[in-house]
């Protein structure tokens, strides 16, 4: 069951994913959504703005190793907790 943070992130991902794809869940692979570096960068900027977090460039590079939506949600959750 997705919490509010996960739901918000999934909505942001949907805005950048290729249309007509499958339903996006926490286990959805990012590559299956057609999300590549440019889209990932845009999603990161959206998340920074919304949650008042800063994703350092080396962190963004580390994000390229994210495999699924759950990985992204947990990374954002950790940054929010760190900035609180």
N, CA, C and O atoms as a Maestro MAE file, in Angstrom:
{
 s_m_m2io_version
 :::
 2.0.0
}

f_m_ct {
 s_m_title
 :::
 protein
 m_atom[336] {
  # First column is atom index #
  i_m_mmod_type
  r_m_x_coord
  r_m_y_coord
  r_m_z_coord
  i_m_residue_number
  s_m_chain_name
  s_m_pdb_residue_name
  s_m_pdb_atom_name
  i_m_atomic_number
  :::
  1 25 0.850 -1.190 0.000 1 A "UNK " " N  " 7
  2 3 0.000 0.000 0.000 1 A "UNK " " CA " 6
  3 2 0.888 1.243 0.000 1 A "UNK " " C  " 6
  4 15 1.753 1.396 0.863 1 A "UNK " " O  " 8
  5 25 0.675 2.106 -0.950 2 A "UNK " " N  " 7
  6 3 1.495 3.309 -1.071 2 A "UNK " " CA " 6
  7 2 1.009 4.385 -0.104 2 A "UNK " " C  " 6
  8 15 -0.196 4.580 0.061 2 A "UNK " " O  " 8
  9 25 1.945 5.079 0.531 3 A "UNK " " N  " 7
  10 3 1.581 6.203 1.379 3 A "UNK " " CA " 6
  11 2 1.511 7.473 0.531 3 A "UNK " " C  " 6
  12 15 1.670 7.420 -0.689 3 A "UNK " " O  " 8
  13 25 1.270 8.615 1.182 4 A "UNK " " N  " 7
  14 3 1.087 9.860 0.427 4 A "UNK " " CA " 6
  15 2 2.341 10.252 -0.353 4 A "UNK " " C  " 6
  16 15 2.243 10.703 -1.494 4 A "UNK " " O  " 8
  17 25 3.512 10.084 0.251 5 A "UNK " " N  " 7
  18 3 4.752 10.422 -0.451 5 A "UNK " " CA " 6
  19 2 4.890 9.564 -1.704 5 A "UNK " " C  " 6
  20 15 5.207 10.074 -2.779 5 A "UNK " " O  " 8
  21 25 4.653 8.268 -1.565 6 A "UNK " " N  " 7
  22 3 4.758 7.364 -2.712 6 A "UNK " " CA " 6
  23 2 3.754 7.748 -3.793 6 A "UNK " " C  " 6
  24 15 4.080 7.748 -4.980 6 A "UNK " " O  " 8
  25 25 2.532 8.075 -3.379 7 A "UNK " " N  " 7
  26 3 1.494 8.469 -4.339 7 A "UNK " " CA " 6
  27 2 1.909 9.731 -5.090 7 A "UNK " " C  " 6
  28 15 1.739 9.809 -6.307 7 A "UNK " " O  " 8
  29 25 2.450 10.721 -4.379 8 A "UNK " " N  " 7
  30 3 2.891 11.967 -5.010 8 A "UNK " " CA " 6
  31 2 4.018 11.705 -6.009 8 A "UNK " " C  " 6
  32 15 4.021 12.263 -7.106 8 A "UNK " " O  " 8
  33 25 4.964 10.866 -5.634 9 A "UNK " " N  " 7
  34 3 6.089 10.562 -6.523 9 A "UNK " " CA " 6
  35 2 5.598 9.796 -7.755 9 A "UNK " " C  " 6
  36 15 6.048 10.057 -8.871 9 A "UNK " " O  " 8
  37 25 4.687 8.863 -7.552 10 A "UNK " " N  " 7
  38 3 4.131 8.122 -8.690 10 A "UNK " " CA " 6
  39 2 3.432 9.090 -9.649 10 A "UNK " " C  " 6
  40 15 3.548 8.944 -10.865 10 A "UNK " " O  " 8
  41 25 2.710 10.075 -9.113 11 A "UNK " " N  " 7
  42 3 2.053 11.071 -9.967 11 A "UNK " " CA " 6
  43 2 3.077 11.854 -10.784 11 A "UNK " " C  " 6
  44 15 2.856 12.122 -11.965 11 A "UNK " " O  " 8
  45 25 4.196 12.221 -10.161 12 A "UNK " " N  " 7
  46 3 5.248 12.949 -10.884 12 A "UNK " " CA " 6
  47 2 5.862 12.068 -11.967 12 A "UNK " " C  " 6
  48 15 6.142 12.528 -13.074 12 A "UNK " " O  " 8
  49 25 6.066 10.805 -11.634 13 A "UNK " " N  " 7
  50 3 6.630 9.870 -12.619 13 A "UNK " " CA " 6
  51 2 5.664 9.712 -13.790 13 A "UNK " " C  " 6
  52 15 6.091 9.692 -14.945 13 A "UNK " " O  " 8
  53 25 4.372 9.600 -13.503 14 A "UNK " " N  " 7
  54 3 3.368 9.458 -14.568 14 A "UNK " " CA " 6
  55 2 3.441 10.624 -15.542 14 A "UNK " " C  " 6
  56 15 3.254 10.445 -16.745 14 A "UNK " " O  " 8
  57 25 3.713 11.824 -15.024 15 A "UNK " " N  " 7
  58 3 3.778 13.015 -15.873 15 A "UNK " " CA " 6
  59 2 4.940 12.933 -16.868 15 A "UNK " " C  " 6
  60 15 4.913 13.588 -17.910 15 A "UNK " " O  " 8
  61 25 5.956 12.130 -16.550 16 A "UNK " " N  " 7
  62 3 7.139 12.036 -17.418 16 A "UNK " " CA " 6
  63 2 7.245 10.697 -18.136 16 A "UNK " " C  " 6
  64 15 8.071 10.543 -19.036 16 A "UNK " " O  " 8
  65 25 6.426 9.731 -17.751 17 A "UNK " " N  " 7
  66 3 6.506 8.400 -18.347 17 A "UNK " " CA " 6
  67 2 5.889 8.411 -19.742 17 A "UNK " " C  " 6
  68 15 5.107 9.298 -20.087 17 A "UNK " " O  " 8
  69 25 6.256 7.414 -20.530 18 A "UNK " " N  " 7
  70 3 5.654 7.275 -21.849 18 A "UNK " " CA " 6
  71 2 4.171 6.960 -21.667 18 A "UNK " " C  " 6
  72 15 3.809 6.130 -20.835 18 A "UNK " " O  " 8
  73 25 3.317 7.621 -22.443 19 A "UNK " " N  " 7
  74 3 1.878 7.405 -22.274 19 A "UNK " " CA " 6
  75 2 1.468 5.977 -22.654 19 A "UNK " " C  " 6
  76 15 2.125 5.307 -23.451 19 A "UNK " " O  " 8
  77 25 0.367 5.545 -22.058 20 A "UNK " " N  " 7
  78 3 -0.179 4.244 -22.419 20 A "UNK " " CA " 6
  79 2 0.514 3.061 -21.773 20 A "UNK " " C  " 6
  80 15 0.268 1.912 -22.140 20 A "UNK " " O  " 8
  81 25 1.378 3.341 -20.814 21 A "UNK " " N  " 7
  82 3 2.078 2.257 -20.145 21 A "UNK " " CA " 6
  83 2 1.188 1.575 -19.122 21 A "UNK " " C  " 6
  84 15 0.014 1.909 -18.961 21 A "UNK " " O  " 8
  85 25 1.779 0.616 -18.443 22 A "UNK " " N  " 7
  86 3 1.015 -0.097 -17.415 22 A "UNK " " CA " 6
  87 2 0.814 0.784 -16.193 22 A "UNK " " C  " 6
  88 15 1.381 1.872 -16.091 22 A "UNK " " O  " 8
  89 25 0.004 0.299 -15.277 23 A "UNK " " N  " 7
  90 3 -0.202 1.014 -14.023 23 A "UNK " " CA " 6
  91 2 1.144 1.091 -13.294 23 A "UNK " " C  " 6
  92 15 1.903 0.122 -13.280 23 A "UNK " " O  " 8
  93 25 1.429 2.237 -12.695 24 A "UNK " " N  " 7
  94 3 2.700 2.418 -11.998 24 A "UNK " " CA " 6
  95 2 2.518 2.075 -10.529 24 A "UNK " " C  " 6
  96 15 1.658 2.638 -9.852 24 A "UNK " " O  " 8
  97 25 3.336 1.146 -10.042 25 A "UNK " " N  " 7
  98 3 3.318 0.752 -8.636 25 A "UNK " " CA " 6
  99 2 4.724 0.920 -8.074 25 A "UNK " " C  " 6
  100 15 5.647 1.290 -8.800 25 A "UNK " " O  " 8
  101 25 4.885 0.650 -6.796 26 A "UNK " " N  " 7
  102 3 6.211 0.754 -6.178 26 A "UNK " " CA " 6
  103 2 7.209 -0.207 -6.807 26 A "UNK " " C  " 6
  104 15 8.413 0.047 -6.780 26 A "UNK " " O  " 8
  105 25 6.726 -1.299 -7.370 27 A "UNK " " N  " 7
  106 3 7.631 -2.292 -7.962 27 A "UNK " " CA " 6
  107 2 7.890 -2.081 -9.450 27 A "UNK " " C  " 6
  108 15 8.623 -2.855 -10.065 27 A "UNK " " O  " 8
  109 25 7.296 -1.043 -10.032 28 A "UNK " " N  " 7
  110 3 7.485 -0.775 -11.457 28 A "UNK " " CA " 6
  111 2 8.933 -0.363 -11.723 28 A "UNK " " C  " 6
  112 15 9.476 0.515 -11.053 28 A "UNK " " O  " 8
  113 25 9.541 -1.010 -12.707 29 A "UNK " " N  " 7
  114 3 10.908 -0.666 -13.109 29 A "UNK " " CA " 6
  115 2 10.883 0.676 -13.843 29 A "UNK " " C  " 6
  116 15 10.046 0.894 -14.718 29 A "UNK " " O  " 8
  117 25 11.799 1.570 -13.484 30 A "UNK " " N  " 7
  118 3 11.837 2.890 -14.121 30 A "UNK " " CA " 6
  119 2 12.107 2.776 -15.620 30 A "UNK " " C  " 6
  120 15 11.530 3.522 -16.412 30 A "UNK " " O  " 8
  121 25 12.975 1.853 -16.010 31 A "UNK " " N  " 7
  122 3 13.298 1.726 -17.431 31 A "UNK " " CA " 6
  123 2 12.092 1.262 -18.242 31 A "UNK " " C  " 6
  124 15 11.988 1.581 -19.426 31 A "UNK " " O  " 8
  125 25 11.185 0.518 -17.624 32 A "UNK " " N  " 7
  126 3 10.005 0.059 -18.358 32 A "UNK " " CA " 6
  127 2 9.050 1.205 -18.670 32 A "UNK " " C  " 6
  128 15 8.156 1.065 -19.506 32 A "UNK " " O  " 8
  129 25 9.241 2.342 -17.995 33 A "UNK " " N  " 7
  130 3 8.384 3.506 -18.204 33 A "UNK " " CA " 6
  131 2 8.959 4.455 -19.250 33 A "UNK " " C  " 6
  132 15 8.356 5.484 -19.556 33 A "UNK " " O  " 8
  133 25 10.115 4.116 -19.794 34 A "UNK " " N  " 7
  134 3 10.749 4.996 -20.766 34 A "UNK " " CA " 6
  135 2 11.380 6.209 -20.106 34 A "UNK " " C  " 6
  136 15 11.597 7.228 -20.763 34 A "UNK " " O  " 8
  137 25 11.680 6.112 -18.804 35 A "UNK " " N  " 7
  138 3 12.297 7.227 -18.086 35 A "UNK " " CA " 6
  139 2 13.812 7.073 -18.170 35 A "UNK " " C  " 6
  140 15 14.388 6.088 -17.707 35 A "UNK " " O  " 8
  141 25 14.430 8.071 -18.770 36 A "UNK " " N  " 7
  142 3 15.882 8.063 -18.926 36 A "UNK " " CA " 6
  143 2 16.441 9.309 -18.239 36 A "UNK " " C  " 6
  144 15 15.722 9.973 -17.493 36 A "UNK " " O  " 8
  145 25 17.676 9.623 -18.474 37 A "UNK " " N  " 7
  146 3 18.342 10.663 -17.686 37 A "UNK " " CA " 6
  147 2 17.645 12.022 -17.727 37 A "UNK " " C  " 6
  148 15 17.537 12.680 -16.692 37 A "UNK " " O  " 8
  149 25 17.173 12.457 -18.885 38 A "UNK " " N  " 7
  150 3 16.523 13.765 -18.956 38 A "UNK " " CA " 6
  151 2 15.237 13.784 -18.130 38 A "UNK " " C  " 6
  152 15 15.002 14.712 -17.357 38 A "UNK " " O  " 8
  153 25 14.407 12.756 -18.299 39 A "UNK " " N  " 7
  154 3 13.168 12.689 -17.525 39 A "UNK " " CA " 6
  155 2 13.472 12.563 -16.040 39 A "UNK " " C  " 6
  156 15 12.803 13.183 -15.212 39 A "UNK " " O  " 8
  157 25 14.480 11.763 -15.699 40 A "UNK " " N  " 7
  158 3 14.845 11.592 -14.291 40 A "UNK " " CA " 6
  159 2 15.285 12.924 -13.698 40 A "UNK " " C  " 6
  160 15 14.938 13.236 -12.559 40 A "UNK " " O  " 8
  161 25 16.041 13.708 -14.451 41 A "UNK " " N  " 7
  162 3 16.476 15.022 -13.983 41 A "UNK " " CA " 6
  163 2 15.277 15.925 -13.732 41 A "UNK " " C  " 6
  164 15 15.239 16.632 -12.725 41 A "UNK " " O  " 8
  165 25 14.295 15.913 -14.635 42 A "UNK " " N  " 7
  166 3 13.101 16.732 -14.457 42 A "UNK " " CA " 6
  167 2 12.320 16.294 -13.223 42 A "UNK " " C  " 6
  168 15 11.821 17.134 -12.474 42 A "UNK " " O  " 8
  169 25 12.211 14.991 -13.007 43 A "UNK " " N  " 7
  170 3 11.517 14.477 -11.829 43 A "UNK " " CA " 6
  171 2 12.251 14.917 -10.563 43 A "UNK " " C  " 6
  172 15 11.621 15.320 -9.586 43 A "UNK " " O  " 8
  173 25 13.580 14.839 -10.582 44 A "UNK " " N  " 7
  174 3 14.386 15.264 -9.430 44 A "UNK " " CA " 6
  175 2 14.139 16.736 -9.116 44 A "UNK " " C  " 6
  176 15 13.966 17.099 -7.953 44 A "UNK " " O  " 8
  177 25 14.122 17.592 -10.149 45 A "UNK " " N  " 7
  178 3 13.853 19.016 -9.922 45 A "UNK " " CA " 6
  179 2 12.471 19.213 -9.311 45 A "UNK " " C  " 6
  180 15 12.304 20.012 -8.389 45 A "UNK " " O  " 8
  181 25 11.474 18.482 -9.827 46 A "UNK " " N  " 7
  182 3 10.119 18.579 -9.266 46 A "UNK " " CA " 6
  183 2 10.112 18.201 -7.787 46 A "UNK " " C  " 6
  184 15 9.485 18.876 -6.970 46 A "UNK " " O  " 8
  185 25 10.809 17.125 -7.449 47 A "UNK " " N  " 7
  186 3 10.838 16.645 -6.065 47 A "UNK " " CA " 6
  187 2 11.564 17.626 -5.155 47 A "UNK " " C  " 6
  188 15 11.134 17.861 -4.026 47 A "UNK " " O  " 8
  189 25 12.661 18.200 -5.640 48 A "UNK " " N  " 7
  190 3 13.399 19.193 -4.848 48 A "UNK " " CA " 6
  191 2 12.497 20.374 -4.510 48 A "UNK " " C  " 6
  192 15 12.444 20.831 -3.368 48 A "UNK " " O  " 8
  193 25 11.792 20.854 -5.525 49 A "UNK " " N  " 7
  194 3 10.929 22.013 -5.342 49 A "UNK " " CA " 6
  195 2 9.788 21.697 -4.373 49 A "UNK " " C  " 6
  196 15 9.510 22.478 -3.463 49 A "UNK " " O  " 8
  197 25 9.143 20.574 -4.564 50 A "UNK " " N  " 7
  198 3 7.978 20.230 -3.745 50 A "UNK " " CA " 6
  199 2 8.329 19.971 -2.291 50 A "UNK " " C  " 6
  200 15 7.596 20.389 -1.394 50 A "UNK " " O  " 8
  201 25 9.438 19.288 -2.046 51 A "UNK " " N  " 7
  202 3 9.746 18.851 -0.683 51 A "UNK " " CA " 6
  203 2 10.841 19.663 -0.002 51 A "UNK " " C  " 6
  204 15 11.222 19.361 1.129 51 A "UNK " " O  " 8
  205 25 11.355 20.697 -0.684 52 A "UNK " " N  " 7
  206 3 12.362 21.542 -0.073 52 A "UNK " " CA " 6
  207 2 13.634 20.780 0.256 52 A "UNK " " C  " 6
  208 15 14.301 21.050 1.254 52 A "UNK " " O  " 8
  209 25 13.954 19.825 -0.604 53 A "UNK " " N  " 7
  210 3 15.186 19.054 -0.405 53 A "UNK " " CA " 6
  211 2 16.161 19.418 -1.507 53 A "UNK " " C  " 6
  212 15 15.776 19.973 -2.536 53 A "UNK " " O  " 8
  213 25 17.405 19.105 -1.285 54 A "UNK " " N  " 7
  214 3 18.413 19.355 -2.307 54 A "UNK " " CA " 6
  215 2 19.092 18.038 -2.645 54 A "UNK " " C  " 6
  216 15 19.655 17.363 -1.784 54 A "UNK " " O  " 8
  217 25 19.021 17.699 -3.911 55 A "UNK " " N  " 7
  218 3 19.647 16.464 -4.376 55 A "UNK " " CA " 6
  219 2 20.952 16.870 -5.046 55 A "UNK " " C  " 6
  220 15 20.959 17.468 -6.122 55 A "UNK " " O  " 8
  221 25 22.043 16.535 -4.393 56 A "UNK " " N  " 7
  222 3 23.358 16.931 -4.909 56 A "UNK " " CA " 6
  223 2 23.635 16.191 -6.218 56 A "UNK " " C  " 6
  224 15 23.084 15.119 -6.467 56 A "UNK " " O  " 8
  225 25 24.485 16.773 -7.038 57 A "UNK " " N  " 7
  226 3 24.751 16.143 -8.330 57 A "UNK " " CA " 6
  227 2 25.282 14.723 -8.172 57 A "UNK " " C  " 6
  228 15 24.899 13.831 -8.929 57 A "UNK " " O  " 8
  229 25 26.163 14.505 -7.193 58 A "UNK " " N  " 7
  230 3 26.658 13.135 -7.029 58 A "UNK " " CA " 6
  231 2 25.524 12.220 -6.582 58 A "UNK " " C  " 6
  232 15 25.534 11.028 -6.888 58 A "UNK " " O  " 8
  233 25 24.543 12.771 -5.855 59 A "UNK " " N  " 7
  234 3 23.377 11.985 -5.476 59 A "UNK " " CA " 6
  235 2 22.551 11.670 -6.717 59 A "UNK " " C  " 6
  236 15 22.063 10.552 -6.878 59 A "UNK " " O  " 8
  237 25 22.397 12.663 -7.593 60 A "UNK " " N  " 7
  238 3 21.641 12.434 -8.826 60 A "UNK " " CA " 6
  239 2 22.289 11.328 -9.652 60 A "UNK " " C  " 6
  240 15 21.598 10.500 -10.246 60 A "UNK " " O  " 8
  241 25 23.621 11.320 -9.686 61 A "UNK " " N  " 7
  242 3 24.314 10.251 -10.406 61 A "UNK " " CA " 6
  243 2 24.031 8.908 -9.747 61 A "UNK " " C  " 6
  244 15 23.838 7.901 -10.428 61 A "UNK " " O  " 8
  245 25 24.010 8.900 -8.427 62 A "UNK " " N  " 7
  246 3 23.699 7.668 -7.712 62 A "UNK " " CA " 6
  247 2 22.274 7.227 -8.029 62 A "UNK " " C  " 6
  248 15 21.978 6.033 -8.062 62 A "UNK " " O  " 8
  249 25 21.390 8.206 -8.263 63 A "UNK " " N  " 7
  250 3 19.997 7.878 -8.580 63 A "UNK " " CA " 6
  251 2 19.889 7.131 -9.889 63 A "UNK " " C  " 6
  252 15 18.899 6.437 -10.121 63 A "UNK " " O  " 8
  253 25 20.887 7.256 -10.753 64 A "UNK " " N  " 7
  254 3 20.816 6.532 -12.022 64 A "UNK " " CA " 6
  255 2 20.823 5.024 -11.784 64 A "UNK " " C  " 6
  256 15 20.459 4.249 -12.669 64 A "UNK " " O  " 8
  257 25 21.240 4.610 -10.578 65 A "UNK " " N  " 7
  258 3 21.239 3.184 -10.256 65 A "UNK " " CA " 6
  259 2 19.897 2.737 -9.675 65 A "UNK " " C  " 6
  260 15 19.719 1.558 -9.366 65 A "UNK " " O  " 8
  261 25 18.956 3.667 -9.525 66 A "UNK " " N  " 7
  262 3 17.643 3.297 -9.010 66 A "UNK " " CA " 6
  263 2 16.967 2.375 -10.016 66 A "UNK " " C  " 6
  264 15 16.954 2.642 -11.218 66 A "UNK " " O  " 8
  265 25 16.416 1.302 -9.508 67 A "UNK " " N  " 7
  266 3 15.804 0.314 -10.395 67 A "UNK " " CA " 6
  267 2 14.299 0.473 -10.513 67 A "UNK " " C  " 6
  268 15 13.738 0.311 -11.596 67 A "UNK " " O  " 8
  269 25 13.638 0.791 -9.396 68 A "UNK " " N  " 7
  270 3 12.179 0.850 -9.452 68 A "UNK " " CA " 6
  271 2 11.656 2.054 -8.663 68 A "UNK " " C  " 6
  272 15 12.420 2.804 -8.056 68 A "UNK " " O  " 8
  273 25 10.358 2.211 -8.693 69 A "UNK " " N  " 7
  274 3 9.721 3.356 -8.043 69 A "UNK " " CA " 6
  275 2 9.983 3.333 -6.533 69 A "UNK " " C  " 6
  276 15 10.206 4.384 -5.931 69 A "UNK " " O  " 8
  277 25 9.957 2.164 -5.926 70 A "UNK " " N  " 7
  278 3 10.206 2.050 -4.486 70 A "UNK " " CA " 6
  279 2 11.579 2.620 -4.130 70 A "UNK " " C  " 6
  280 15 11.712 3.305 -3.115 70 A "UNK " " O  " 8
  281 25 12.605 2.351 -4.946 71 A "UNK " " N  " 7
  282 3 13.951 2.883 -4.694 71 A "UNK " " CA " 6
  283 2 13.915 4.415 -4.662 71 A "UNK " " C  " 6
  284 15 14.550 5.044 -3.816 71 A "UNK " " O  " 8
  285 25 13.168 4.997 -5.593 72 A "UNK " " N  " 7
  286 3 13.088 6.457 -5.663 72 A "UNK " " CA " 6
  287 2 12.358 7.015 -4.442 72 A "UNK " " C  " 6
  288 15 12.790 8.010 -3.861 72 A "UNK " " O  " 8
  289 25 11.264 6.383 -4.057 73 A "UNK " " N  " 7
  290 3 10.493 6.836 -2.891 73 A "UNK " " CA " 6
  291 2 11.363 6.793 -1.640 73 A "UNK " " C  " 6
  292 15 11.367 7.738 -0.851 73 A "UNK " " O  " 8
  293 25 12.095 5.705 -1.459 74 A "UNK " " N  " 7
  294 3 12.938 5.571 -0.266 74 A "UNK " " CA " 6
  295 2 14.073 6.600 -0.271 74 A "UNK " " C  " 6
  296 15 14.435 7.118 0.785 74 A "UNK " " O  " 8
  297 25 14.631 6.899 -1.433 75 A "UNK " " N  " 7
  298 3 15.697 7.901 -1.518 75 A "UNK " " CA " 6
  299 2 15.165 9.282 -1.133 75 A "UNK " " C  " 6
  300 15 15.822 10.019 -0.398 75 A "UNK " " O  " 8
  301 25 13.973 9.632 -1.630 76 A "UNK " " N  " 7
  302 3 13.360 10.923 -1.289 76 A "UNK " " CA " 6
  303 2 13.019 10.959 0.201 76 A "UNK " " C  " 6
  304 15 13.262 11.963 0.871 76 A "UNK " " O  " 8
  305 25 12.464 9.882 0.712 77 A "UNK " " N  " 7
  306 3 12.096 9.805 2.131 77 A "UNK " " CA " 6
  307 2 13.324 10.042 3.011 77 A "UNK " " C  " 6
  308 15 13.239 10.749 4.016 77 A "UNK " " O  " 8
  309 25 14.465 9.456 2.640 78 A "UNK " " N  " 7
  310 3 15.699 9.633 3.405 78 A "UNK " " CA " 6
  311 2 16.155 11.087 3.367 78 A "UNK " " C  " 6
  312 15 16.595 11.619 4.387 78 A "UNK " " O  " 8
  313 25 16.057 11.740 2.208 79 A "UNK " " N  " 7
  314 3 16.464 13.137 2.109 79 A "UNK " " CA " 6
  315 2 15.542 14.058 2.915 79 A "UNK " " C  " 6
  316 15 16.001 15.009 3.546 79 A "UNK " " O  " 8
  317 25 14.251 13.767 2.886 80 A "UNK " " N  " 7
  318 3 13.308 14.572 3.666 80 A "UNK " " CA " 6
  319 2 13.614 14.430 5.158 80 A "UNK " " C  " 6
  320 15 13.624 15.421 5.889 80 A "UNK " " O  " 8
  321 25 13.861 13.206 5.605 81 A "UNK " " N  " 7
  322 3 14.160 12.958 7.025 81 A "UNK " " CA " 6
  323 2 15.450 13.672 7.423 81 A "UNK " " C  " 6
  324 15 15.554 14.221 8.520 81 A "UNK " " O  " 8
  325 25 16.428 13.659 6.523 82 A "UNK " " N  " 7
  326 3 17.711 14.285 6.801 82 A "UNK " " CA " 6
  327 2 17.582 15.814 6.911 82 A "UNK " " C  " 6
  328 15 18.289 16.447 7.696 82 A "UNK " " O  " 8
  329 25 16.679 16.395 6.124 83 A "UNK " " N  " 7
  330 3 16.540 17.847 6.137 83 A "UNK " " CA " 6
  331 2 15.587 18.331 7.229 83 A "UNK " " C  " 6
  332 15 15.500 19.531 7.486 83 A "UNK " " O  " 8
  333 25 14.877 17.411 7.869 84 A "UNK " " N  " 7
  334 3 13.900 17.793 8.904 84 A "UNK " " CA " 6
  335 2 14.571 18.201 10.199 84 A "UNK " " C  " 6
  336 15 13.892 18.549 11.164 84 A "UNK " " O  " 8
  :::
 }
 m_bond[335] {
  # First column is bond index #
  i_m_from
  i_m_to
  i_m_order
  :::
  1 1 2 1
  2 2 3 1
  3 3 4 2
  4 3 5 1
  5 5 6 1
  6 6 7 1
  7 7 8 2
  8 7 9 1
  9 9 10 1
  10 10 11 1
  11 11 12 2
  12 11 13 1
  13 13 14 1
  14 14 15 1
  15 15 16 2
  16 15 17 1
  17 17 18 1
  18 18 19 1
  19 19 20 2
  20 19 21 1
  21 21 22 1
  22 22 23 1
  23 23 24 2
  24 23 25 1
  25 25 26 1
  26 26 27 1
  27 27 28 2
  28 27 29 1
  29 29 30 1
  30 30 31 1
  31 31 32 2
  32 31 33 1
  33 33 34 1
  34 34 35 1
  35 35 36 2
  36 35 37 1
  37 37 38 1
  38 38 39 1
  39 39 40 2
  40 39 41 1
  41 41 42 1
  42 42 43 1
  43 43 44 2
  44 43 45 1
  45 45 46 1
  46 46 47 1
  47 47 48 2
  48 47 49 1
  49 49 50 1
  50 50 51 1
  51 51 52 2
  52 51 53 1
  53 53 54 1
  54 54 55 1
  55 55 56 2
  56 55 57 1
  57 57 58 1
  58 58 59 1
  59 59 60 2
  60 59 61 1
  61 61 62 1
  62 62 63 1
  63 63 64 2
  64 63 65 1
  65 65 66 1
  66 66 67 1
  67 67 68 2
  68 67 69 1
  69 69 70 1
  70 70 71 1
  71 71 72 2
  72 71 73 1
  73 73 74 1
  74 74 75 1
  75 75 76 2
  76 75 77 1
  77 77 78 1
  78 78 79 1
  79 79 80 2
  80 79 81 1
  81 81 82 1
  82 82 83 1
  83 83 84 2
  84 83 85 1
  85 85 86 1
  86 86 87 1
  87 87 88 2
  88 87 89 1
  89 89 90 1
  90 90 91 1
  91 91 92 2
  92 91 93 1
  93 93 94 1
  94 94 95 1
  95 95 96 2
  96 95 97 1
  97 97 98 1
  98 98 99 1
  99 99 100 2
  100 99 101 1
  101 101 102 1
  102 102 103 1
  103 103 104 2
  104 103 105 1
  105 105 106 1
  106 106 107 1
  107 107 108 2
  108 107 109 1
  109 109 110 1
  110 110 111 1
  111 111 112 2
  112 111 113 1
  113 113 114 1
  114 114 115 1
  115 115 116 2
  116 115 117 1
  117 117 118 1
  118 118 119 1
  119 119 120 2
  120 119 121 1
  121 121 122 1
  122 122 123 1
  123 123 124 2
  124 123 125 1
  125 125 126 1
  126 126 127 1
  127 127 128 2
  128 127 129 1
  129 129 130 1
  130 130 131 1
  131 131 132 2
  132 131 133 1
  133 133 134 1
  134 134 135 1
  135 135 136 2
  136 135 137 1
  137 137 138 1
  138 138 139 1
  139 139 140 2
  140 139 141 1
  141 141 142 1
  142 142 143 1
  143 143 144 2
  144 143 145 1
  145 145 146 1
  146 146 147 1
  147 147 148 2
  148 147 149 1
  149 149 150 1
  150 150 151 1
  151 151 152 2
  152 151 153 1
  153 153 154 1
  154 154 155 1
  155 155 156 2
  156 155 157 1
  157 157 158 1
  158 158 159 1
  159 159 160 2
  160 159 161 1
  161 161 162 1
  162 162 163 1
  163 163 164 2
  164 163 165 1
  165 165 166 1
  166 166 167 1
  167 167 168 2
  168 167 169 1
  169 169 170 1
  170 170 171 1
  171 171 172 2
  172 171 173 1
  173 173 174 1
  174 174 175 1
  175 175 176 2
  176 175 177 1
  177 177 178 1
  178 178 179 1
  179 179 180 2
  180 179 181 1
  181 181 182 1
  182 182 183 1
  183 183 184 2
  184 183 185 1
  185 185 186 1
  186 186 187 1
  187 187 188 2
  188 187 189 1
  189 189 190 1
  190 190 191 1
  191 191 192 2
  192 191 193 1
  193 193 194 1
  194 194 195 1
  195 195 196 2
  196 195 197 1
  197 197 198 1
  198 198 199 1
  199 199 200 2
  200 199 201 1
  201 201 202 1
  202 202 203 1
  203 203 204 2
  204 203 205 1
  205 205 206 1
  206 206 207 1
  207 207 208 2
  208 207 209 1
  209 209 210 1
  210 210 211 1
  211 211 212 2
  212 211 213 1
  213 213 214 1
  214 214 215 1
  215 215 216 2
  216 215 217 1
  217 217 218 1
  218 218 219 1
  219 219 220 2
  220 219 221 1
  221 221 222 1
  222 222 223 1
  223 223 224 2
  224 223 225 1
  225 225 226 1
  226 226 227 1
  227 227 228 2
  228 227 229 1
  229 229 230 1
  230 230 231 1
  231 231 232 2
  232 231 233 1
  233 233 234 1
  234 234 235 1
  235 235 236 2
  236 235 237 1
  237 237 238 1
  238 238 239 1
  239 239 240 2
  240 239 241 1
  241 241 242 1
  242 242 243 1
  243 243 244 2
  244 243 245 1
  245 245 246 1
  246 246 247 1
  247 247 248 2
  248 247 249 1
  249 249 250 1
  250 250 251 1
  251 251 252 2
  252 251 253 1
  253 253 254 1
  254 254 255 1
  255 255 256 2
  256 255 257 1
  257 257 258 1
  258 258 259 1
  259 259 260 2
  260 259 261 1
  261 261 262 1
  262 262 263 1
  263 263 264 2
  264 263 265 1
  265 265 266 1
  266 266 267 1
  267 267 268 2
  268 267 269 1
  269 269 270 1
  270 270 271 1
  271 271 272 2
  272 271 273 1
  273 273 274 1
  274 274 275 1
  275 275 276 2
  276 275 277 1
  277 277 278 1
  278 278 279 1
  279 279 280 2
  280 279 281 1
  281 281 282 1
  282 282 283 1
  283 283 284 2
  284 283 285 1
  285 285 286 1
  286 286 287 1
  287 287 288 2
  288 287 289 1
  289 289 290 1
  290 290 291 1
  291 291 292 2
  292 291 293 1
  293 293 294 1
  294 294 295 1
  295 295 296 2
  296 295 297 1
  297 297 298 1
  298 298 299 1
  299 299 300 2
  300 299 301 1
  301 301 302 1
  302 302 303 1
  303 303 304 2
  304 303 305 1
  305 305 306 1
  306 306 307 1
  307 307 308 2
  308 307 309 1
  309 309 310 1
  310 310 311 1
  311 311 312 2
  312 311 313 1
  313 313 314 1
  314 314 315 1
  315 315 316 2
  316 315 317 1
  317 317 318 1
  318 318 319 1
  319 319 320 2
  320 319 321 1
  321 321 322 1
  322 322 323 1
  323 323 324 2
  324 323 325 1
  325 325 326 1
  326 326 327 1
  327 327 328 2
  328 327 329 1
  329 329 330 1
  330 330 331 1
  331 331 332 2
  332 331 333 1
  333 333 334 1
  334 334 335 1
  335 335 336 2
  :::
 }
}
